[in-house]
Amino acid sequence: MKAQELNDKTPEALREQLLALKKEAFNLRFQQATGQIASTARMRDVKRDVARVMTVLNQKAAAAAASN
């Protein structure tokens, strides 16, 4: 997922995506603990996607606060 794609989304859509990514991260951790995970690289990608979404959300919040 690209940061530009995230910038085009609304904060509500970003929060929904963040929730979905956190659920996926939870499931991947569970799979790793039970030895069923197929690709450990996906865990890294999900963590980075979570960070990207949170960064964009914080940027949008800061921009909204600055404009008020």
PyMOL Python script that loads the backbone (N, CA, C, O; Angstrom):
from pymol import cmd

cmd.read_pdbstr("""\
ATOM      1  N   MET A   1       0.847  -1.166   0.000  1.00  0.00           N
ATOM      2  CA  MET A   1       0.000   0.000   0.000  1.00  0.00           C
ATOM      3  C   MET A   1       0.894   1.231   0.000  1.00  0.00           C
ATOM      4  O   MET A   1       1.894   1.287   0.717  1.00  0.00           O
ATOM      5  N   LYS A   2       0.532   2.192  -0.794  1.00  0.00           N
ATOM      6  CA  LYS A   2       1.314   3.412  -0.952  1.00  0.00           C
ATOM      7  C   LYS A   2       0.751   4.519  -0.060  1.00  0.00           C
ATOM      8  O   LYS A   2      -0.448   4.562   0.215  1.00  0.00           O
ATOM      9  N   ALA A   3       1.621   5.397   0.379  1.00  0.00           N
ATOM     10  CA  ALA A   3       1.191   6.504   1.229  1.00  0.00           C
ATOM     11  C   ALA A   3       0.251   7.436   0.467  1.00  0.00           C
ATOM     12  O   ALA A   3      -0.664   8.011   1.056  1.00  0.00           O
ATOM     13  N   GLN A   4       0.471   7.587  -0.833  1.00  0.00           N
ATOM     14  CA  GLN A   4      -0.403   8.459  -1.627  1.00  0.00           C
ATOM     15  C   GLN A   4      -1.832   7.919  -1.643  1.00  0.00           C
ATOM     16  O   GLN A   4      -2.787   8.693  -1.584  1.00  0.00           O
ATOM     17  N   GLU A   5      -1.984   6.599  -1.721  1.00  0.00           N
ATOM     18  CA  GLU A   5      -3.316   5.989  -1.679  1.00  0.00           C
ATOM     19  C   GLU A   5      -3.995   6.306  -0.346  1.00  0.00           C
ATOM     20  O   GLU A   5      -5.200   6.554  -0.297  1.00  0.00           O
ATOM     21  N   LEU A   6      -3.220   6.294   0.716  1.00  0.00           N
ATOM     22  CA  LEU A   6      -3.768   6.559   2.042  1.00  0.00           C
ATOM     23  C   LEU A   6      -4.157   8.025   2.196  1.00  0.00           C
ATOM     24  O   LEU A   6      -5.146   8.338   2.857  1.00  0.00           O
ATOM     25  N   ASN A   7      -3.389   8.918   1.594  1.00  0.00           N
ATOM     26  CA  ASN A   7      -3.696  10.347   1.697  1.00  0.00           C
ATOM     27  C   ASN A   7      -5.030  10.684   1.054  1.00  0.00           C
ATOM     28  O   ASN A   7      -5.683  11.651   1.445  1.00  0.00           O
ATOM     29  N   ASP A   8      -5.439   9.893   0.072  1.00  0.00           N
ATOM     30  CA  ASP A   8      -6.692  10.153  -0.631  1.00  0.00           C
ATOM     31  C   ASP A   8      -7.911   9.678   0.150  1.00  0.00           C
ATOM     32  O   ASP A   8      -9.036  10.049  -0.184  1.00  0.00           O
ATOM     33  N   LYS A   9      -7.710   8.867   1.181  1.00  0.00           N
ATOM     34  CA  LYS A   9      -8.830   8.306   1.940  1.00  0.00           C
ATOM     35  C   LYS A   9      -9.262   9.245   3.066  1.00  0.00           C
ATOM     36  O   LYS A   9      -8.496  10.090   3.528  1.00  0.00           O
ATOM     37  N   THR A  10     -10.503   9.071   3.487  1.00  0.00           N
ATOM     38  CA  THR A  10     -11.025   9.856   4.604  1.00  0.00           C
ATOM     39  C   THR A  10     -10.517   9.263   5.919  1.00  0.00           C
ATOM     40  O   THR A  10     -10.125   8.096   5.958  1.00  0.00           O
ATOM     41  N   PRO A  11     -10.519  10.049   6.988  1.00  0.00           N
ATOM     42  CA  PRO A  11     -10.085   9.510   8.285  1.00  0.00           C
ATOM     43  C   PRO A  11     -10.916   8.301   8.731  1.00  0.00           C
ATOM     44  O   PRO A  11     -10.383   7.380   9.351  1.00  0.00           O
ATOM     45  N   GLU A  12     -12.215   8.300   8.419  1.00  0.00           N
ATOM     46  CA  GLU A  12     -13.053   7.160   8.805  1.00  0.00           C
ATOM     47  C   GLU A  12     -12.612   5.892   8.071  1.00  0.00           C
ATOM     48  O   GLU A  12     -12.539   4.816   8.664  1.00  0.00           O
ATOM     49  N   ALA A  13     -12.320   6.029   6.778  1.00  0.00           N
ATOM     50  CA  ALA A  13     -11.864   4.878   5.995  1.00  0.00           C
ATOM     51  C   ALA A  13     -10.507   4.396   6.496  1.00  0.00           C
ATOM     52  O   ALA A  13     -10.234   3.195   6.512  1.00  0.00           O
ATOM     53  N   LEU A  14      -9.663   5.332   6.902  1.00  0.00           N
ATOM     54  CA  LEU A  14      -8.354   4.952   7.430  1.00  0.00           C
ATOM     55  C   LEU A  14      -8.494   4.197   8.749  1.00  0.00           C
ATOM     56  O   LEU A  14      -7.768   3.234   8.998  1.00  0.00           O
ATOM     57  N   ARG A  15      -9.433   4.636   9.596  1.00  0.00           N
ATOM     58  CA  ARG A  15      -9.645   3.932  10.869  1.00  0.00           C
ATOM     59  C   ARG A  15     -10.155   2.514  10.625  1.00  0.00           C
ATOM     60  O   ARG A  15      -9.756   1.581  11.321  1.00  0.00           O
ATOM     61  N   GLU A  16     -11.032   2.352   9.641  1.00  0.00           N
ATOM     62  CA  GLU A  16     -11.529   1.013   9.308  1.00  0.00           C
ATOM     63  C   GLU A  16     -10.394   0.131   8.804  1.00  0.00           C
ATOM     64  O   GLU A  16     -10.296  -1.039   9.172  1.00  0.00           O
ATOM     65  N   GLN A  17      -9.538   0.699   7.959  1.00  0.00           N
ATOM     66  CA  GLN A  17      -8.415  -0.062   7.434  1.00  0.00           C
ATOM     67  C   GLN A  17      -7.439  -0.409   8.552  1.00  0.00           C
ATOM     68  O   GLN A  17      -6.877  -1.504   8.567  1.00  0.00           O
ATOM     69  N   LEU A  18      -7.235   0.509   9.482  1.00  0.00           N
ATOM     70  CA  LEU A  18      -6.347   0.256  10.611  1.00  0.00           C
ATOM     71  C   LEU A  18      -6.870  -0.906  11.451  1.00  0.00           C
ATOM     72  O   LEU A  18      -6.102  -1.771  11.873  1.00  0.00           O
ATOM     73  N   LEU A  19      -8.172  -0.919  11.689  1.00  0.00           N
ATOM     74  CA  LEU A  19      -8.771  -2.010  12.449  1.00  0.00           C
ATOM     75  C   LEU A  19      -8.577  -3.345  11.732  1.00  0.00           C
ATOM     76  O   LEU A  19      -8.242  -4.346  12.366  1.00  0.00           O
ATOM     77  N   ALA A  20      -8.784  -3.363  10.424  1.00  0.00           N
ATOM     78  CA  ALA A  20      -8.613  -4.592   9.651  1.00  0.00           C
ATOM     79  C   ALA A  20      -7.157  -5.061   9.685  1.00  0.00           C
ATOM     80  O   ALA A  20      -6.894  -6.258   9.795  1.00  0.00           O
ATOM     81  N   LEU A  21      -6.219  -4.128   9.592  1.00  0.00           N
ATOM     82  CA  LEU A  21      -4.804  -4.495   9.633  1.00  0.00           C
ATOM     83  C   LEU A  21      -4.413  -5.039  11.002  1.00  0.00           C
ATOM     84  O   LEU A  21      -3.632  -5.986  11.094  1.00  0.00           O
ATOM     85  N   LYS A  22      -4.947  -4.450  12.057  1.00  0.00           N
ATOM     86  CA  LYS A  22      -4.632  -4.943  13.400  1.00  0.00           C
ATOM     87  C   LYS A  22      -5.195  -6.343  13.618  1.00  0.00           C
ATOM     88  O   LYS A  22      -4.566  -7.172  14.275  1.00  0.00           O
ATOM     89  N   LYS A  23      -6.377  -6.607  13.069  1.00  0.00           N
ATOM     90  CA  LYS A  23      -6.939  -7.954  13.161  1.00  0.00           C
ATOM     91  C   LYS A  23      -6.069  -8.947  12.406  1.00  0.00           C
ATOM     92  O   LYS A  23      -5.825 -10.058  12.877  1.00  0.00           O
ATOM     93  N   GLU A  24      -5.601  -8.537  11.227  1.00  0.00           N
ATOM     94  CA  GLU A  24      -4.736  -9.415  10.446  1.00  0.00           C
ATOM     95  C   GLU A  24      -3.429  -9.681  11.183  1.00  0.00           C
ATOM     96  O   GLU A  24      -2.934 -10.808  11.183  1.00  0.00           O
ATOM     97  N   ALA A  25      -2.871  -8.654  11.808  1.00  0.00           N
ATOM     98  CA  ALA A  25      -1.636  -8.825  12.570  1.00  0.00           C
ATOM     99  C   ALA A  25      -1.850  -9.796  13.729  1.00  0.00           C
ATOM    100  O   ALA A  25      -0.990 -10.630  14.012  1.00  0.00           O
ATOM    101  N   PHE A  26      -2.990  -9.688  14.393  1.00  0.00           N
ATOM    102  CA  PHE A  26      -3.305 -10.608  15.484  1.00  0.00           C
ATOM    103  C   PHE A  26      -3.363 -12.040  14.971  1.00  0.00           C
ATOM    104  O   PHE A  26      -2.789 -12.946  15.576  1.00  0.00           O
ATOM    105  N   ASN A  27      -4.056 -12.244  13.853  1.00  0.00           N
ATOM    106  CA  ASN A  27      -4.168 -13.587  13.292  1.00  0.00           C
ATOM    107  C   ASN A  27      -2.811 -14.133  12.870  1.00  0.00           C
ATOM    108  O   ASN A  27      -2.538 -15.320  13.044  1.00  0.00           O
ATOM    109  N   LEU A  28      -1.962 -13.277  12.320  1.00  0.00           N
ATOM    110  CA  LEU A  28      -0.630 -13.725  11.916  1.00  0.00           C
ATOM    111  C   LEU A  28       0.219 -14.103  13.125  1.00  0.00           C
ATOM    112  O   LEU A  28       0.970 -15.078  13.078  1.00  0.00           O
ATOM    113  N   ARG A  29       0.102 -13.333  14.215  1.00  0.00           N
ATOM    114  CA  ARG A  29       0.841 -13.689  15.436  1.00  0.00           C
ATOM    115  C   ARG A  29       0.362 -15.028  15.977  1.00  0.00           C
ATOM    116  O   ARG A  29       1.162 -15.838  16.446  1.00  0.00           O
ATOM    117  N   PHE A  30      -0.927 -15.254  15.911  1.00  0.00           N
ATOM    118  CA  PHE A  30      -1.486 -16.516  16.384  1.00  0.00           C
ATOM    119  C   PHE A  30      -0.972 -17.672  15.524  1.00  0.00           C
ATOM    120  O   PHE A  30      -0.605 -18.726  16.045  1.00  0.00           O
ATOM    121  N   GLN A  31      -0.948 -17.469  14.218  1.00  0.00           N
ATOM    122  CA  GLN A  31      -0.447 -18.508  13.319  1.00  0.00           C
ATOM    123  C   GLN A  31       1.031 -18.784  13.574  1.00  0.00           C
ATOM    124  O   GLN A  31       1.468 -19.933  13.510  1.00  0.00           O
ATOM    125  N   GLN A  32       1.798 -17.740  13.861  1.00  0.00           N
ATOM    126  CA  GLN A  32       3.214 -17.935  14.129  1.00  0.00           C
ATOM    127  C   GLN A  32       3.411 -18.736  15.413  1.00  0.00           C
ATOM    128  O   GLN A  32       4.285 -19.600  15.486  1.00  0.00           O
ATOM    129  N   ALA A  33       2.607 -18.448  16.409  1.00  0.00           N
ATOM    130  CA  ALA A  33       2.731 -19.144  17.686  1.00  0.00           C
ATOM    131  C   ALA A  33       2.407 -20.622  17.549  1.00  0.00           C
ATOM    132  O   ALA A  33       2.982 -21.455  18.251  1.00  0.00           O
ATOM    133  N   THR A  34       1.489 -20.952  16.649  1.00  0.00           N
ATOM    134  CA  THR A  34       1.109 -22.351  16.465  1.00  0.00           C
ATOM    135  C   THR A  34       1.904 -23.022  15.358  1.00  0.00           C
ATOM    136  O   THR A  34       1.714 -24.209  15.091  1.00  0.00           O
ATOM    137  N   GLY A  35       2.798 -22.273  14.707  1.00  0.00           N
ATOM    138  CA  GLY A  35       3.637 -22.855  13.668  1.00  0.00           C
ATOM    139  C   GLY A  35       2.937 -23.041  12.337  1.00  0.00           C
ATOM    140  O   GLY A  35       3.391 -23.839  11.517  1.00  0.00           O
ATOM    141  N   GLN A  36       1.857 -22.339  12.100  1.00  0.00           N
ATOM    142  CA  GLN A  36       1.100 -22.517  10.867  1.00  0.00           C
ATOM    143  C   GLN A  36       1.352 -21.417   9.841  1.00  0.00           C
ATOM    144  O   GLN A  36       0.798 -21.472   8.743  1.00  0.00           O
ATOM    145  N   ILE A  37       2.157 -20.439  10.162  1.00  0.00           N
ATOM    146  CA  ILE A  37       2.334 -19.296   9.264  1.00  0.00           C
ATOM    147  C   ILE A  37       3.124 -19.710   8.024  1.00  0.00           C
ATOM    148  O   ILE A  37       4.133 -20.410   8.113  1.00  0.00           O
ATOM    149  N   ALA A  38       2.642 -19.263   6.871  1.00  0.00           N
ATOM    150  CA  ALA A  38       3.286 -19.622   5.612  1.00  0.00           C
ATOM    151  C   ALA A  38       4.400 -18.634   5.263  1.00  0.00           C
ATOM    152  O   ALA A  38       5.459 -19.035   4.782  1.00  0.00           O
ATOM    153  N   SER A  39       4.159 -17.350   5.506  1.00  0.00           N
ATOM    154  CA  SER A  39       5.133 -16.333   5.129  1.00  0.00           C
ATOM    155  C   SER A  39       5.308 -15.340   6.273  1.00  0.00           C
ATOM    156  O   SER A  39       4.397 -14.573   6.584  1.00  0.00           O
ATOM    157  N   THR A  40       6.470 -15.359   6.887  1.00  0.00           N
ATOM    158  CA  THR A  40       6.725 -14.428   7.978  1.00  0.00           C
ATOM    159  C   THR A  40       6.926 -13.009   7.455  1.00  0.00           C
ATOM    160  O   THR A  40       6.826 -12.051   8.221  1.00  0.00           O
ATOM    161  N   ALA A  41       7.204 -12.864   6.176  1.00  0.00           N
ATOM    162  CA  ALA A  41       7.370 -11.533   5.593  1.00  0.00           C
ATOM    163  C   ALA A  41       6.057 -10.763   5.627  1.00  0.00           C
ATOM    164  O   ALA A  41       6.062  -9.533   5.681  1.00  0.00           O
ATOM    165  N   ARG A  42       4.944 -11.467   5.595  1.00  0.00           N
ATOM    166  CA  ARG A  42       3.643 -10.792   5.634  1.00  0.00           C
ATOM    167  C   ARG A  42       3.462 -10.066   6.964  1.00  0.00           C
ATOM    168  O   ARG A  42       2.833  -9.009   7.009  1.00  0.00           O
ATOM    169  N   MET A  43       4.009 -10.622   8.051  1.00  0.00           N
ATOM    170  CA  MET A  43       3.921  -9.962   9.357  1.00  0.00           C
ATOM    171  C   MET A  43       4.606  -8.600   9.304  1.00  0.00           C
ATOM    172  O   MET A  43       4.075  -7.607   9.803  1.00  0.00           O
ATOM    173  N   ARG A  44       5.780  -8.564   8.699  1.00  0.00           N
ATOM    174  CA  ARG A  44       6.521  -7.311   8.568  1.00  0.00           C
ATOM    175  C   ARG A  44       5.735  -6.304   7.732  1.00  0.00           C
ATOM    176  O   ARG A  44       5.645  -5.128   8.083  1.00  0.00           O
ATOM    177  N   ASP A  45       5.173  -6.774   6.637  1.00  0.00           N
ATOM    178  CA  ASP A  45       4.402  -5.888   5.759  1.00  0.00           C
ATOM    179  C   ASP A  45       3.187  -5.309   6.476  1.00  0.00           C
ATOM    180  O   ASP A  45       2.875  -4.129   6.315  1.00  0.00           O
ATOM    181  N   VAL A  46       2.508  -6.126   7.257  1.00  0.00           N
ATOM    182  CA  VAL A  46       1.320  -5.653   7.976  1.00  0.00           C
ATOM    183  C   VAL A  46       1.719  -4.619   9.023  1.00  0.00           C
ATOM    184  O   VAL A  46       1.038  -3.606   9.183  1.00  0.00           O
ATOM    185  N   LYS A  47       2.812  -4.863   9.734  1.00  0.00           N
ATOM    186  CA  LYS A  47       3.271  -3.900  10.735  1.00  0.00           C
ATOM    187  C   LYS A  47       3.612  -2.562  10.085  1.00  0.00           C
ATOM    188  O   LYS A  47       3.312  -1.503  10.636  1.00  0.00           O
ATOM    189  N   ARG A  48       4.232  -2.614   8.927  1.00  0.00           N
ATOM    190  CA  ARG A  48       4.585  -1.378   8.228  1.00  0.00           C
ATOM    191  C   ARG A  48       3.343  -0.669   7.708  1.00  0.00           C
ATOM    192  O   ARG A  48       3.270   0.559   7.729  1.00  0.00           O
ATOM    193  N   ASP A  49       2.370  -1.439   7.243  1.00  0.00           N
ATOM    194  CA  ASP A  49       1.116  -0.839   6.782  1.00  0.00           C
ATOM    195  C   ASP A  49       0.384  -0.157   7.934  1.00  0.00           C
ATOM    196  O   ASP A  49      -0.186   0.921   7.762  1.00  0.00           O
ATOM    197  N   VAL A  50       0.402  -0.785   9.104  1.00  0.00           N
ATOM    198  CA  VAL A  50      -0.219  -0.175  10.287  1.00  0.00           C
ATOM    199  C   VAL A  50       0.470   1.155  10.589  1.00  0.00           C
ATOM    200  O   VAL A  50      -0.191   2.154  10.872  1.00  0.00           O
ATOM    201  N   ALA A  51       1.786   1.161  10.527  1.00  0.00           N
ATOM    202  CA  ALA A  51       2.533   2.392  10.797  1.00  0.00           C
ATOM    203  C   ALA A  51       2.199   3.471   9.772  1.00  0.00           C
ATOM    204  O   ALA A  51       2.054   4.641  10.126  1.00  0.00           O
ATOM    205  N   ARG A  52       2.079   3.081   8.506  1.00  0.00           N
ATOM    206  CA  ARG A  52       1.735   4.057   7.464  1.00  0.00           C
ATOM    207  C   ARG A  52       0.364   4.671   7.717  1.00  0.00           C
ATOM    208  O   ARG A  52       0.193   5.886   7.625  1.00  0.00           O
ATOM    209  N   VAL A  53      -0.606   3.825   8.035  1.00  0.00           N
ATOM    210  CA  VAL A  53      -1.966   4.315   8.267  1.00  0.00           C
ATOM    211  C   VAL A  53      -1.990   5.247   9.472  1.00  0.00           C
ATOM    212  O   VAL A  53      -2.624   6.302   9.427  1.00  0.00           O
ATOM    213  N   MET A  54      -1.308   4.870  10.542  1.00  0.00           N
ATOM    214  CA  MET A  54      -1.291   5.709  11.733  1.00  0.00           C
ATOM    215  C   MET A  54      -0.594   7.045  11.455  1.00  0.00           C
ATOM    216  O   MET A  54      -1.018   8.083  11.962  1.00  0.00           O
ATOM    217  N   THR A  55       0.464   7.018  10.658  1.00  0.00           N
ATOM    218  CA  THR A  55       1.167   8.247  10.307  1.00  0.00           C
ATOM    219  C   THR A  55       0.251   9.193   9.539  1.00  0.00           C
ATOM    220  O   THR A  55       0.194  10.386   9.839  1.00  0.00           O
ATOM    221  N   VAL A  56      -0.461   8.665   8.555  1.00  0.00           N
ATOM    222  CA  VAL A  56      -1.360   9.507   7.761  1.00  0.00           C
ATOM    223  C   VAL A  56      -2.491  10.046   8.633  1.00  0.00           C
ATOM    224  O   VAL A  56      -2.878  11.207   8.498  1.00  0.00           O
ATOM    225  N   LEU A  57      -3.021   9.212   9.525  1.00  0.00           N
ATOM    226  CA  LEU A  57      -4.072   9.683  10.434  1.00  0.00           C
ATOM    227  C   LEU A  57      -3.566  10.830  11.309  1.00  0.00           C
ATOM    228  O   LEU A  57      -4.264  11.826  11.498  1.00  0.00           O
ATOM    229  N   ASN A  58      -2.362  10.687  11.836  1.00  0.00           N
ATOM    230  CA  ASN A  58      -1.792  11.742  12.679  1.00  0.00           C
ATOM    231  C   ASN A  58      -1.530  13.011  11.878  1.00  0.00           C
ATOM    232  O   ASN A  58      -1.726  14.115  12.387  1.00  0.00           O
ATOM    233  N   GLN A  59      -1.089  12.866  10.629  1.00  0.00           N
ATOM    234  CA  GLN A  59      -0.861  14.033   9.783  1.00  0.00           C
ATOM    235  C   GLN A  59      -2.171  14.761   9.509  1.00  0.00           C
ATOM    236  O   GLN A  59      -2.225  15.991   9.548  1.00  0.00           O
ATOM    237  N   LYS A  60      -3.223  13.999   9.231  1.00  0.00           N
ATOM    238  CA  LYS A  60      -4.525  14.612   8.967  1.00  0.00           C
ATOM    239  C   LYS A  60      -5.058  15.306  10.224  1.00  0.00           C
ATOM    240  O   LYS A  60      -5.651  16.381  10.133  1.00  0.00           O
ATOM    241  N   ALA A  61      -4.851  14.702  11.386  1.00  0.00           N
ATOM    242  CA  ALA A  61      -5.304  15.311  12.634  1.00  0.00           C
ATOM    243  C   ALA A  61      -4.528  16.600  12.913  1.00  0.00           C
ATOM    244  O   ALA A  61      -5.110  17.592  13.350  1.00  0.00           O
ATOM    245  N   ALA A  62      -3.229  16.587  12.665  1.00  0.00           N
ATOM    246  CA  ALA A  62      -2.418  17.782  12.886  1.00  0.00           C
ATOM    247  C   ALA A  62      -2.822  18.895  11.921  1.00  0.00           C
ATOM    248  O   ALA A  62      -2.863  20.066  12.300  1.00  0.00           O
ATOM    249  N   ALA A  63      -3.114  18.533  10.692  1.00  0.00           N
ATOM    250  CA  ALA A  63      -3.529  19.532   9.704  1.00  0.00           C
ATOM    251  C   ALA A  63      -4.882  20.132  10.081  1.00  0.00           C
ATOM    252  O   ALA A  63      -5.105  21.330   9.909  1.00  0.00           O
ATOM    253  N   ALA A  64      -5.774  19.302  10.590  1.00  0.00           N
ATOM    254  CA  ALA A  64      -7.089  19.793  11.006  1.00  0.00           C
ATOM    255  C   ALA A  64      -6.961  20.718  12.214  1.00  0.00           C
ATOM    256  O   ALA A  64      -7.654  21.731  12.302  1.00  0.00           O
ATOM    257  N   ALA A  65      -6.077  20.369  13.138  1.00  0.00           N
ATOM    258  CA  ALA A  65      -5.879  21.204  14.323  1.00  0.00           C
ATOM    259  C   ALA A  65      -5.226  22.536  13.950  1.00  0.00           C
ATOM    260  O   ALA A  65      -5.528  23.570  14.546  1.00  0.00           O
ATOM    261  N   ALA A  66      -4.342  22.504  12.974  1.00  0.00           N
ATOM    262  CA  ALA A  66      -3.655  23.727  12.564  1.00  0.00           C
ATOM    263  C   ALA A  66      -4.593  24.672  11.817  1.00  0.00           C
ATOM    264  O   ALA A  66      -4.426  25.891  11.864  1.00  0.00           O
ATOM    265  N   SER A  67      -5.569  24.107  11.137  1.00  0.00           N
ATOM    266  CA  SER A  67      -6.481  24.954  10.364  1.00  0.00           C
ATOM    267  C   SER A  67      -7.574  25.567  11.235  1.00  0.00           C
ATOM    268  O   SER A  67      -8.270  26.488  10.806  1.00  0.00           O
ATOM    269  N   ASN A  68      -7.725  25.061  12.453  1.00  0.00           N
ATOM    270  CA  ASN A  68      -8.760  25.608  13.360  1.00  0.00           C
ATOM    271  C   ASN A  68      -8.253  26.736  14.158  1.00  0.00           C
ATOM    272  O   ASN A  68      -8.991  27.304  14.963  1.00  0.00           O
TER     273      ASN A  68
END
""", "prot")
cmd.dss("prot")
cmd.show_as("cartoon", "prot")
cmd.util.cbc("prot")
cmd.orient("prot")
